[in-house]
Amino acid sequence: MTGEPEGLPQGSVWIDDPRDPRVRDYFQLTDVALRRVLEPAEGLYLAESDKVIRRALAAGHRMRSLLLTPRWATDLPELVGPALAEGIPVHVGSPDVIEQMTGFHLHRGAIAAMHRPDLPDLAAVVDGARRVAVLEDVVDHTNVGAAFRSAAALGVDAVLVTPRCADPLYRRAVRVSMGTVFQVPWTRIDPWPGGVRTLQQLGFTVAALALADDAVSLDDLESAPPERLALVLGTEGDGLSGRTVEVADLTVRIPMGGGVDSLNVAAASAVAFWAVRDKERR
């Protein structure tokens, strides 16, 4: 193992064993099946890169520990100093050791184990919201993260995820979202599709984005949007369930050309969010 370098922040802990139990939060981060069970059960999630860590802290989330390569341990005093001052463990290891520990090369040199916040109540999340996105059973973490980033950029007030949707706080989703999962209010909506009725009772028009013979064009929805709109996007491949389409107030399709019938859910979300954005608030 590589020896401890000089000049590390006082109080930081040098890790030269990739199986050191003090860094068990970071073991096997590429094992999706393991991590999606382990992290919620242990009340944690992982924030990768200094930018994402800063956004998590700015959102009021609490750090559990910090893991860095030697360069970043000295280059990020504004993260390392406060963590040490608060008694939060700051671990430092060589890139090779960290790669053995986590299962991947830590390109951005910093990753933090964060305390997972409790999910808020649905009514609280959508209180005052005029544009809400619902992700139904979207299982790819990259698509979930991309949808959150589009939601943050394009004026969506809240995101709701169904029980079988991928975890927005999984490392890859957080990274792809560039930390906007901390910016956009979100929670799980359960049961589903029974939650459609809940949204309707809260004053939302529920629009299902799907291919259907009776679907209206997104152009039409854009020209006369309801005051409060919940736009539901479905899982990769199969799209929305038939039951969801049945109970929604309307079905909407994105006009297509070039012989293409649909877009990837992440791309479709960006198009739809832009079209139905609340122009009075832009």
C-alpha positions in Angstrom: 0.0 0.0 0.0 1.1 3.6 -0.6 2.6 5.3 2.4 0.9 8.3 4.0 1.8 11.5 2.2 2.9 14.6 4.1 0.8 17.7 4.5 -2.6 16.1 5.1 -5.0 18.1 7.2 -4.5 17.6 10.9 -7.2 15.3 12.2 -7.8 13.5 9.0 -7.4 9.7 8.9 -5.1 8.0 6.4 -6.7 4.8 5.0 -4.3 2.2 3.5 -6.6 -0.8 3.7 -9.6 -0.8 1.3 -11.5 -3.1 3.7 -11.0 -0.8 6.7 -14.3 -1.0 8.6 -14.1 2.8 9.3 -15.0 3.4 5.6 -17.6 0.6 5.2 -20.1 3.2 4.0 -18.0 3.3 0.7 -17.7 -0.4 0.1 -18.9 -1.8 -3.3 -20.5 1.4 -4.6 -20.9 -0.1 -8.1 -23.1 -3.0 -6.8 -26.5 -1.4 -7.5 -28.5 -4.3 -6.1 -26.7 -4.1 -2.8 -26.5 -0.3 -2.5 -30.2 0.4 -3.3 -31.1 -1.8 -0.3 -28.2 -0.9 2.0 -28.3 2.8 1.8 -32.0 3.5 2.7 -31.8 0.8 5.4 -28.8 2.5 7.0 -30.1 6.0 6.5 -27.4 7.2 4.1 -26.7 8.2 0.6 -23.5 9.2 -1.3 -22.7 12.6 -2.7 -19.8 12.5 -5.3 -17.7 15.6 -6.2 -17.2 18.8 -4.3 -19.9 20.6 -6.2 -22.6 18.0 -5.4 -21.4 17.8 -1.7 -21.7 21.6 -1.5 -25.3 21.5 -2.9 -26.2 18.8 -0.4 -24.9 20.9 2.5 -26.5 24.0 1.2 -29.8 22.2 1.2 -29.4 21.4 4.9 -28.3 17.8 4.6 -25.8 16.5 7.2 -22.5 14.9 6.4 -21.7 11.5 7.9 -18.1 11.3 6.7 -15.8 12.5 3.9 -13.5 10.4 1.7 -10.9 12.1 -0.4 -7.7 11.5 -2.4 -4.6 13.4 -1.0 -4.7 16.2 -3.6 -8.4 17.0 -2.8 -7.8 16.8 0.9 -5.5 19.8 0.7 -7.4 21.6 -2.2 -10.8 21.7 -0.5 -10.2 23.4 2.9 -13.7 24.9 2.8 -15.1 21.4 3.0 -12.5 19.6 5.1 -12.0 22.3 7.7 -15.7 22.6 8.8 -16.1 18.8 8.8 -13.1 18.3 11.1 -14.3 21.2 13.3 -17.7 19.4 13.7 -16.1 16.1 14.5 -17.0 14.5 11.2 -14.5 11.8 10.1 -12.4 12.8 7.1 -10.7 9.9 5.5 -7.9 10.1 3.0 -6.7 7.3 0.7 -4.7 6.8 -2.4 -6.6 6.6 -5.7 -5.8 2.9 -6.0 -7.0 2.1 -2.5 -10.2 4.1 -3.0 -10.8 2.3 -6.3 -10.4 -1.1 -4.6 -12.8 0.1 -1.9 -15.5 1.6 -4.0 -15.2 -0.3 -7.2 -14.6 2.7 -9.4 -12.0 5.5 -10.0 -12.9 8.6 -8.1 -12.4 11.1 -10.9 -13.4 14.1 -8.9 -11.4 13.2 -5.8 -14.1 13.6 -3.2 -17.1 11.7 -2.0 -19.2 12.1 1.1 -21.5 9.8 3.0 -24.5 11.9 3.9 -27.4 11.3 6.4 -30.5 10.5 4.3 -33.3 13.0 5.2 -36.8 11.8 6.0 -39.2 12.1 3.0 -41.7 14.9 3.4 -45.4 14.5 3.2 -47.0 14.7 -0.3 -49.3 17.6 0.6 -46.4 19.6 1.9 -44.2 19.0 -1.2 -46.9 20.1 -3.6 -48.2 23.0 -1.5 -48.2 26.1 -3.7 -46.8 24.1 -6.7 -48.2 24.8 -10.1 -46.1 22.4 -12.1 -45.4 18.9 -10.8 -43.6 15.9 -12.5 -44.5 12.3 -11.6 -41.9 9.6 -12.6 -43.7 6.3 -12.8 -41.4 3.3 -12.4 -38.4 4.9 -14.1 -35.7 2.4 -13.1 -32.6 3.8 -14.7 -30.8 6.1 -12.2 -29.3 8.2 -15.0 -32.8 9.0 -16.4 -34.0 9.9 -12.9 -31.1 12.2 -12.4 -31.5 13.8 -15.8 -35.2 14.4 -15.2 -34.4 16.1 -12.0 -31.9 18.4 -13.7 -34.5 19.3 -16.3 -37.1 19.9 -13.6 -34.8 22.3 -11.8 -33.8 24.1 -15.0 -37.3 24.4 -16.5 -39.5 25.5 -13.6 -41.0 22.3 -12.3 -41.9 23.0 -8.6 -41.8 19.4 -7.3 -41.1 15.8 -8.4 -43.0 12.8 -7.2 -41.7 9.3 -7.7 -43.8 6.1 -7.6 -42.9 3.2 -5.3 -41.0 1.2 -7.9 -39.1 4.2 -9.3 -35.3 4.3 -8.9 -33.9 6.1 -5.8 -33.2 9.8 -6.6 -30.5 9.8 -3.9 -28.6 6.9 -5.4 -25.1 8.0 -6.3 -25.5 8.0 -10.0 -28.8 9.8 -10.0 -27.3 12.5 -7.7 -24.3 12.9 -9.9 -26.2 13.1 -13.2 -28.6 15.6 -11.6 -25.6 17.7 -10.6 -27.1 17.9 -7.1 -30.5 19.3 -8.2 -32.1 16.4 -6.4 -31.4 18.6 -3.3 -32.9 21.6 -5.0 -36.3 20.4 -6.3 -38.7 19.3 -3.6 -39.6 15.6 -4.0 -41.1 12.6 -2.3 -42.6 9.2 -3.1 -46.3 9.0 -4.0 -47.8 5.8 -2.6 -50.1 4.1 -3.5 -49.9 4.4 -7.2 -51.8 4.9 -9.5 -54.2 5.6 -6.6 -52.2 8.7 -6.0 -53.6 10.2 -9.2 -56.9 10.7 -7.3 -55.0 12.4 -4.5 -53.4 14.8 -6.9 -56.8 15.6 -8.5 -58.2 16.3 -5.0 -55.4 18.7 -4.4 -56.4 20.6 -7.5 -54.1 19.3 -10.2 -55.0 18.3 -13.7 -53.2 15.1 -14.2 -51.7 14.7 -17.8 -50.3 11.3 -18.8 -47.5 11.5 -21.4 -48.2 8.5 -23.6 -49.0 7.3 -27.1 -52.7 6.9 -27.4 -55.3 7.4 -30.2 -57.1 10.0 -28.1 -54.0 11.8 -27.0 -53.9 15.6 -27.4 -50.8 17.3 -28.8 -48.3 18.8 -26.4 -48.7 21.9 -28.5 -52.4 22.1 -27.5 -51.5 21.7 -23.8 -48.9 24.4 -24.1 -51.3 26.8 -25.6 -53.9 26.4 -22.9 -52.2 24.9 -19.8 -54.2 24.4 -16.6 -53.3 26.4 -13.5 -52.0 23.4 -11.7 -50.6 20.6 -13.8 -49.1 17.2 -12.8 -47.3 15.7 -15.8 -46.8 11.9 -15.5 -43.9 10.2 -17.4 -43.5 6.4 -17.6 -40.8 3.8 -17.4 -38.3 3.1 -20.1 -39.6 0.9 -22.8 -43.1 0.2 -21.7 -44.1 3.7 -20.9 -47.0 4.5 -18.6 -49.3 1.7 -17.3 -52.7 1.4 -18.8 -54.3 2.0 -15.4 -52.5 5.3 -15.0 -53.5 6.5 -18.5 -57.1 5.5 -17.7 -57.4 7.5 -14.5 -55.5 10.6 -15.7 -57.5 13.6 -16.8 -56.0 13.6 -20.3 -53.3 11.9 -22.3 -50.6 14.0 -24.1 -48.2 13.1 -26.8 -45.1 15.0 -28.1 -45.5 15.6 -31.9 -42.8 13.6 -33.7 -41.3 13.5 -37.1 -38.7 11.5 -39.0 -40.5 8.2 -38.4 -39.8 8.4 -34.7 -42.7 7.6 -32.3 -41.2 8.5 -28.9 -38.1 9.8 -27.0 -36.1 8.5 -24.2 -37.9 9.5 -20.9 -35.1 11.9 -19.9 -35.3 13.7 -23.3 -39.1 13.6 -23.2 -39.2 15.2 -19.7 -37.1 18.1 -20.9 -39.3 18.8 -23.9 -42.5 18.5 -21.9 -41.2 20.6 -19.0 -40.2 23.4 -21.3 -43.6 23.3 -23.1 -45.7 23.5 -20.0 -43.5 25.9 -18.0 -45.4 28.5 -16.1 -44.6 31.5 -18.3 -46.1 34.0 -15.8 -43.3 33.1 -13.4 -40.4 33.0 -15.9 
